[in-house]
Amino acid sequence: MRHYTTDSAEAMSRVVALALLADGALDNREIESLSRHGICDRLHISPATLDRVIHEFCNDLMQCARAPNVGQIELDRDLVDQLLDDIRSPELQQQALGAIVDITNADGCLTGGEAIVISEAMSLWGLELQRVARTQVRPAQQSSPQLQIDQAWLS
């Protein structure tokens, strides 16, 4: 995996790429969340930088990530931690976690890979989700749609 300067636009872009690909694929709703939430502007990264880093990230993953099945790549916690460790500024960490949450929440389903990225970011950076959430977390109700969690990650 290539190295980027700590707290650089490239390091922030790779965290965005990590969030976009944490569930194993690029989802249109997650891509649309970038503009809907103004993520590039909030993180001070240009669309061209983000595009370049996403391509570099995919190339790096093909070289170093585990691939138990054809066309499927698994990210381990050590790799996730290594990528997240490139963000050291507490302010940038908070902004990055907010972006990760916005991206992974775009499709209304939190997969195991996305949960790992959020959990590792919170743990490594010492952040609480309530500090970055844009909406109030409410208890589940029968009549309203809720965030779905991939059941395989709960066992």
C-alpha positions in Angstrom: 0.0 0.0 0.0 1.4 3.4 -1.0 2.1 6.0 1.6 0.7 9.5 1.7 1.7 12.4 3.8 0.0 12.5 7.1 -3.2 14.7 7.1 -2.8 15.4 3.4 -5.6 15.6 0.9 -4.5 12.3 -0.5 -4.7 10.6 3.0 -8.2 12.1 3.5 -9.2 10.9 0.0 -8.1 7.4 0.8 -10.3 7.4 3.9 -13.2 8.4 1.7 -12.2 5.6 -0.8 -12.0 3.2 2.1 -15.6 4.1 3.2 -16.8 3.8 -0.4 -15.3 0.4 -0.9 -15.8 -1.0 2.7 -18.8 -3.0 1.6 -17.0 -4.5 -1.4 -18.4 -2.3 -4.2 -19.1 1.2 -5.3 -22.8 2.0 -4.8 -24.4 4.9 -6.6 -26.1 6.1 -3.5 -22.8 6.3 -1.7 -21.2 8.2 -4.6 -24.2 10.5 -4.6 -23.7 11.1 -0.9 -20.4 12.8 -1.7 -22.1 15.7 -3.4 -25.3 15.6 -1.2 -23.2 16.1 1.9 -20.5 18.2 0.3 -17.8 15.8 1.4 -15.1 17.0 -0.9 -15.6 20.5 0.2 -15.8 19.6 3.9 -12.6 17.6 3.7 -10.8 20.1 1.5 -10.1 17.6 -1.3 -10.6 18.2 -5.0 -12.7 15.8 -7.1 -9.6 15.2 -9.2 -7.6 14.2 -6.2 -10.3 11.9 -4.9 -10.7 10.2 -8.3 -6.9 9.6 -8.6 -6.7 8.3 -5.1 -9.7 5.9 -5.5 -7.9 4.5 -8.6 -4.6 4.2 -6.7 -6.4 2.6 -3.7 -8.0 0.0 -6.0 -4.7 -0.8 -7.6 -3.0 -1.1 -4.2 -5.8 -3.4 -2.9 -5.3 -5.7 -5.9 -1.7 -6.0 -4.8 -1.9 -6.5 -1.1 -5.5 -7.4 0.1 -6.7 -10.9 0.7 -9.0 -12.2 -2.0 -10.7 -15.4 -0.7 -13.1 -15.4 -3.7 -12.6 -14.2 -7.2 -13.7 -10.6 -7.5 -14.0 -10.1 -3.7 -11.4 -8.4 -1.5 -11.3 -8.5 2.3 -9.7 -5.7 4.3 -8.3 -6.8 7.6 -8.3 -4.6 10.7 -4.5 -4.0 10.5 -4.8 -2.5 7.0 -7.8 -0.4 8.0 -5.8 0.9 11.0 -2.8 1.6 8.8 -4.9 3.7 6.5 -6.8 5.5 9.3 -3.4 6.3 11.0 -2.5 8.6 8.2 -5.0 11.1 9.7 -3.6 12.5 13.0 -5.2 15.9 13.4 -8.2 15.6 15.8 -10.2 18.1 13.7 -9.5 16.1 10.5 -10.3 12.8 12.3 -13.7 14.2 13.4 -14.4 15.4 9.8 -13.3 12.1 8.3 -15.5 10.1 10.7 -18.4 12.3 9.8 -17.8 11.6 6.1 -17.4 7.9 6.7 -20.8 7.8 8.5 -22.4 9.9 5.7 -21.1 7.6 3.0 -21.8 4.2 4.7 -25.3 5.4 5.7 -26.2 6.4 2.2 -27.8 3.1 1.3 -29.5 2.5 4.6 -27.6 -0.8 5.2 -24.5 -1.1 7.4 -22.4 -4.1 6.2 -19.8 -5.8 8.3 -16.9 -4.1 6.4 -18.5 -0.7 6.9 -19.0 -1.4 10.6 -15.4 -2.4 11.0 -14.2 0.9 9.4 -16.5 3.0 11.6 -15.5 1.0 14.7 -11.8 1.1 14.0 -12.0 4.9 13.3 -13.8 5.5 16.6 -11.4 3.4 18.5 -8.2 4.6 16.9 -9.2 8.2 17.0 -11.0 8.1 20.3 -14.2 9.6 18.9 -17.9 9.0 19.8 -20.4 8.7 17.0 -22.7 11.3 18.6 -20.0 13.9 18.1 -20.1 13.5 14.3 -23.7 12.3 13.6 -25.7 14.8 11.5 -29.0 13.3 12.7 -30.3 12.3 16.1 -30.1 8.6 16.9 -33.6 7.4 17.9 -34.8 4.1 19.3 -36.1 1.6 16.8 -39.9 1.8 16.0 -42.0 -0.7 14.2 -43.4 1.7 11.6 -40.2 3.5 10.5 -37.4 2.1 8.3 -34.2 1.4 10.3 -30.6 0.9 9.4 -30.1 -2.8 8.4 -27.1 -4.6 9.7 -25.5 -7.6 8.0 -26.4 -10.4 10.4 -23.2 -12.3 9.7 -21.2 -9.7 11.5 -23.4 -9.9 14.6 -22.5 -13.6 15.4 
